[in-house]
Amino acid sequence: MRRRLIQSTLAVVLVVIAVFGVSLVIVETRTISNSAQERVESEAVRLASIVDSRLFGAQQVDADVLREQVTQNRYYAVIRIPGEAPIEVGSKPSGDVISATAPGEEGETVTVQEPRSSVTREVGRTLLIIALVALLAVVAAVLLAVRQANRLASPLTDLAETAERLGSGDPRPRHKRYGVPELDRVADVLDGSAERIARMLTAERRLAADASHQLRTPLTALSMRLEEITLTDDPDTVKEEATIALTQVERLTDVVERLLTNSRDPRTGSAVTFDLDEVIQQQLAEWRPAYRSAGRAIVSSGKRHLEAVGTPGAVAQVLAALIENSLMHGGGTVALRTRVTGNQAVIEVTDEGPGVPADLGARIFERAISGRNSTGIGLAVARDLAEADGGRLEMLQTKPPVFGLFLSRTPVRKSLGGEDEPMIR
């Protein structure tokens, strides 16, 4: 990457130098040539005016007099006066020359010449200056490209090493920033991922430790009951031991379910802002066939476009548990209604069934508590899921049964008329 950055920067600089350098050389060459021609023409006019003034005053005009008038002896001049021999001043140049002729008022003509080699030398000096400036620009571009390449490549190398460490099981965040917003954003994401991975590993280790401790006893008891079954031929004993083994299996299942529920870490950063409409509609679509088969209906109503903070998957599981509970134990139409109370969004689930018995009302969310033949785990798991997600699940009414899922909310989106839009489908 360093080489590519240096090559690309150098290529851009060289293209700029080629485009502007060639143009500058052409312009400077023409400027110097035009300036030399103008100097020669100005010199011819000046000498012509001197000759005119001397002829008008009847003064002598010869080479000795005019030699002192030629500027710095850099020009060769020829003065032609009618009726007299040409007067030459200076050394006649060889090769290509720049020439200019100026007429005088007394009929004389003055021709001034300058060797083109002087112009060539001036052009050469200018080209040398331009070449030096271009070389300095290339050197500066290379140094800047190397510095910029190191500034970009080194952080990328560090980020690659950080990602490799995460993949190898070392989730320690580095908290190192580089002063480049895009790279700092990647570093933020990697550090956040490292922290989440660390928490997940901690939760997994805690789950493994809890499982090792809490599953040892029921597994041992289950093994003993199975051994008793293998050692006896008495059907009554086999039936009794099998019943006890099934009880142990149910206990084991409950322990596993509780371990998995307790292993959820609400600080994992999975909570997001989501649209309750989408979760509710997904649940309606999932459960409508089951309710149709049972000759019942499931509907939704209330406010639309409510947004809540939480984990959409966890909220869907809680609603699924409530809907399944109404399908198994309730009756009539099941309704999901959304409303707002304070800074919370509430999803109420109700049906037209007989409700919850009075003796179970206060214990409905306890594990293994059920009014009919069921495990009694569903509502307990639902409440744990809601609490782990930052919300709460309550029973608002026993007859008819009304369960309320409370979630933190964000501001309600307003309709064009400025009122909350009700959700009725």
Solvent accessible surface area in square Angstrom, and as a share of the most:
residue,aa,sasa,rsa
1,M,112,0.50
2,R,105,0.38
3,R,163,0.59
4,R,182,0.66
5,L,48,0.24
6,I,43,0.22
7,Q,103,0.46
8,S,58,0.38
9,T,43,0.25
10,L,49,0.24
11,A,50,0.39
12,V,93,0.54
13,V,31,0.18
14,L,85,0.42
15,V,92,0.53
16,V,71,0.41
17,I,39,0.20
18,A,56,0.43
19,V,87,0.50
20,F,138,0.57
21,G,15,0.15
22,V,89,0.51
23,S,58,0.37
24,L,81,0.40
25,V,45,0.26
26,I,83,0.42
27,V,86,0.50
28,E,53,0.24
29,T,50,0.29
30,R,165,0.60
31,T,73,0.42
32,I,13,0.07
33,S,36,0.23
34,N,90,0.46
35,S,43,0.28
36,A,0,0.00
37,Q,61,0.27
38,E,111,0.50
39,R,73,0.27
40,V,0,0.00
41,E,79,0.35
42,S,71,0.46
43,E,12,0.05
44,A,1,0.01
45,V,92,0.53
46,R,88,0.32
47,L,2,0.01
48,A,5,0.04
49,S,60,0.39
50,I,35,0.18
51,V,0,0.00
52,D,22,0.11
53,S,69,0.45
54,R,57,0.21
55,L,48,0.24
56,F,171,0.71
57,G,44,0.42
58,A,97,0.75
59,Q,96,0.43
60,Q,124,0.55
61,V,18,0.10
62,D,37,0.19
63,A,27,0.21
64,D,95,0.49
65,V,41,0.23
66,L,1,0.01
67,R,113,0.41
68,E,148,0.66
69,Q,66,0.29
70,V,8,0.05
71,T,55,0.32
72,Q,144,0.64
73,N,119,0.61
74,R,90,0.33
75,Y,12,0.04
76,Y,10,0.04
77,A,0,0.00
78,V,14,0.08
79,I,1,0.00
80,R,120,0.44
81,I,15,0.07
82,P,87,0.54
83,G,89,0.86
84,E,100,0.45
85,A,77,0.59
86,P,80,0.50
87,I,22,0.11
88,E,102,0.46
89,V,2,0.01
90,G,43,0.41
91,S,101,0.65
92,K,149,0.63
93,P,25,0.15
94,S,104,0.67
95,G,70,0.67
96,D,94,0.49
97,V,38,0.22
98,I,4,0.02
99,S,51,0.33
100,A,11,0.09
101,T,85,0.49
102,A,8,0.06
103,P,107,0.67
104,G,16,0.16
105,E,158,0.71
106,E,83,0.37
107,G,47,0.45
108,E,0,0.00
109,T,46,0.27
110,V,0,0.00
111,T,21,0.12
112,V,0,0.00
113,Q,40,0.18
114,E,2,0.01
115,P,40,0.25
116,R,88,0.32
117,S,57,0.37
118,S,22,0.14
119,V,6,0.03
120,T,86,0.50
121,R,142,0.52
122,E,56,0.25
123,V,21,0.12
124,G,35,0.34
125,R,138,0.50
126,T,26,0.15
127,L,68,0.34
128,L,108,0.54
129,I,106,0.54
130,I,27,0.14
131,A,56,0.43
132,L,94,0.47
133,V,90,0.52
134,A,24,0.18
135,L,103,0.51
136,L,123,0.61
137,A,41,0.32
138,V,31,0.18
139,V,72,0.42
140,A,59,0.45
141,A,10,0.08
142,V,47,0.27
143,L,119,0.59
144,L,107,0.53
145,A,3,0.02
146,V,57,0.33
147,R,156,0.57
148,Q,68,0.30
149,A,0,0.00
150,N,62,0.32
151,R,104,0.38
152,L,41,0.20
153,A,6,0.05
154,S,46,0.30
155,P,8,0.05
156,L,69,0.34
157,T,69,0.40
158,D,26,0.13
159,L,14,0.07
160,A,62,0.48
161,E,84,0.38
162,T,5,0.03
163,A,49,0.38
164,E,127,0.57
165,R,57,0.21
166,L,26,0.13
167,G,73,0.70
168,S,90,0.58
169,G,49,0.47
170,D,33,0.17
171,P,24,0.15
172,R,161,0.59
173,P,41,0.26
174,R,90,0.33
175,H,119,0.53
176,K,90,0.38
177,R,100,0.36
178,Y,39,0.15
179,G,54,0.52
180,V,21,0.12
181,P,102,0.64
182,E,120,0.54
183,L,18,0.09
184,D,29,0.15
185,R,157,0.57
186,V,68,0.39
187,A,4,0.03
188,D,61,0.32
189,V,69,0.39
190,L,31,0.15
191,D,9,0.05
192,G,20,0.19
193,S,27,0.18
194,A,0,0.00
195,E,70,0.31
196,R,94,0.34
197,I,59,0.30
198,A,36,0.28
199,R,65,0.24
200,M,107,0.48
201,L,57,0.28
202,T,72,0.42
203,A,10,0.07
204,E,100,0.45
205,R,158,0.58
206,R,106,0.39
207,L,34,0.17
208,A,63,0.49
209,A,62,0.48
210,D,51,0.27
211,A,22,0.17
212,S,64,0.42
213,H,129,0.58
214,Q,65,0.29
215,L,33,0.17
216,R,137,0.50
217,T,80,0.47
218,P,2,0.01
219,L,84,0.42
220,T,71,0.41
221,A,24,0.19
222,L,28,0.14
223,S,57,0.37
224,M,116,0.52
225,R,79,0.29
226,L,87,0.43
227,E,102,0.46
228,E,83,0.37
229,I,42,0.21
230,T,109,0.63
231,L,147,0.73
232,T,32,0.19
233,D,142,0.74
234,D,68,0.35
235,P,101,0.64
236,D,107,0.55
237,T,43,0.25
238,V,49,0.28
239,K,149,0.63
240,E,104,0.46
241,E,18,0.08
242,A,36,0.28
243,T,78,0.45
244,I,48,0.25
245,A,8,0.06
246,L,116,0.57
247,T,78,0.45
248,Q,27,0.12
249,V,62,0.35
250,E,121,0.54
251,R,117,0.43
252,L,32,0.16
253,T,73,0.42
254,D,31,0.16
255,V,9,0.05
256,V,56,0.32
257,E,55,0.25
258,R,71,0.26
259,L,9,0.04
260,L,94,0.47
261,T,11,0.06
262,N,93,0.48
263,S,25,0.16
264,R,84,0.31
265,D,19,0.10
266,P,94,0.59
267,R,166,0.61
268,T,33,0.19
269,G,56,0.54
270,S,60,0.39
271,A,53,0.41
272,V,74,0.42
273,T,72,0.42
274,F,20,0.08
275,D,28,0.14
276,L,0,0.00
277,D,11,0.06
278,E,124,0.56
279,V,13,0.08
280,I,0,0.00
281,Q,58,0.26
282,Q,85,0.38
283,Q,5,0.02
284,L,2,0.01
285,A,69,0.54
286,E,97,0.44
287,W,37,0.13
288,R,88,0.32
289,P,71,0.45
290,A,40,0.31
291,Y,1,0.00
292,R,151,0.55
293,S,103,0.66
294,A,59,0.46
295,G,71,0.68
296,R,44,0.16
297,A,46,0.36
298,I,4,0.02
299,V,61,0.35
300,S,3,0.02
301,S,35,0.23
302,G,16,0.16
303,K,58,0.25
304,R,86,0.31
305,H,41,0.18
306,L,1,0.00
307,E,42,0.19
308,A,0,0.00
309,V,56,0.32
310,G,0,0.00
311,T,28,0.16
312,P,47,0.30
313,G,39,0.38
314,A,3,0.02
315,V,3,0.01
316,A,19,0.15
317,Q,95,0.42
318,V,1,0.01
319,L,0,0.00
320,A,22,0.17
321,A,21,0.17
322,L,2,0.01
323,I,0,0.00
324,E,75,0.34
325,N,33,0.17
326,S,5,0.03
327,L,44,0.22
328,M,93,0.41
329,H,45,0.20
330,G,20,0.19
331,G,18,0.17
332,G,33,0.31
333,T,45,0.26
334,V,0,0.00
335,A,27,0.21
336,L,0,0.00
337,R,100,0.36
338,T,2,0.01
339,R,63,0.23
340,V,44,0.25
341,T,51,0.30
342,G,70,0.67
343,N,115,0.59
344,Q,43,0.19
345,A,0,0.00
346,V,0,0.00
347,I,0,0.00
348,E,21,0.09
349,V,2,0.01
350,T,36,0.21
351,D,9,0.05
352,E,120,0.54
353,G,13,0.13
354,P,97,0.61
355,G,19,0.19
356,V,13,0.08
357,P,61,0.39
358,A,99,0.77
359,D,108,0.56
360,L,25,0.13
361,G,19,0.19
362,A,103,0.80
363,R,109,0.40
364,I,16,0.08
365,F,24,0.10
366,E,82,0.37
367,R,56,0.21
368,A,79,0.61
369,I,28,0.14
370,S,35,0.22
371,G,52,0.50
372,R,136,0.50
373,N,160,0.82
374,S,47,0.31
375,T,99,0.57
376,G,10,0.10
377,I,25,0.13
378,G,42,0.40
379,L,14,0.07
380,A,5,0.04
381,V,24,0.14
382,A,1,0.00
383,R,77,0.28
384,D,41,0.21
385,L,14,0.07
386,A,3,0.02
387,E,96,0.43
388,A,17,0.13
389,D,18,0.10
390,G,62,0.59
391,G,14,0.13
392,R,93,0.34
393,L,1,0.01
394,E,54,0.24
395,M,35,0.16
396,L,70,0.35
397,Q,79,0.35
398,T,55,0.32
399,K,129,0.55
400,P,62,0.39
401,P,10,0.07
402,V,22,0.13
403,F,7,0.03
404,G,0,0.00
405,L,1,0.01
406,F,12,0.05
407,L,2,0.01
408,S,51,0.33
409,R,51,0.19
410,T,30,0.17
411,P,114,0.72
412,V,19,0.11
413,R,111,0.40
414,K,127,0.54
415,S,30,0.19
416,L,196,0.98
417,G,70,0.68
418,G,42,0.41
419,E,126,0.57
420,D,43,0.22
421,E,43,0.19
422,P,85,0.53
423,M,0,0.00
424,I,133,0.67
425,R,123,0.45
